[in-house]
């Protein structure tokens, strides 16, 4: 069974064409006068979130002073309105769990939080 057939049968997986999705969401945001920025430097992300009054404290797993984020293990997106005010923030991490599970990863990292 091919991936698409499996998805149709189980509904468990749907291929995501990331580059097309980004283009679509960027166009939708632009229609609302929002510019999306994507970055990989989490020091920059933290400096943006710290100066955004409506944003709570950035979770430790997105703060490089609390959790190591190697190249290729995460990215962030920030939306700016026409006045360059931050209107959205989002960050994503990829965890290498080949030698355990997420609960074990968190218990090891707990000392860093």
Secondary structure, 3 states (H helix, E strand, C coil): CCHHHHHHHHCCCCCCCHHHHHHHHHHHHHHCCCEEEEECCHHHHHHHHHCCCCCCCCCHHHCCCCCCCCCCCEEEEEEECCCCCEEEEEEEECCCCCCCCHHHHHHHHHHHC
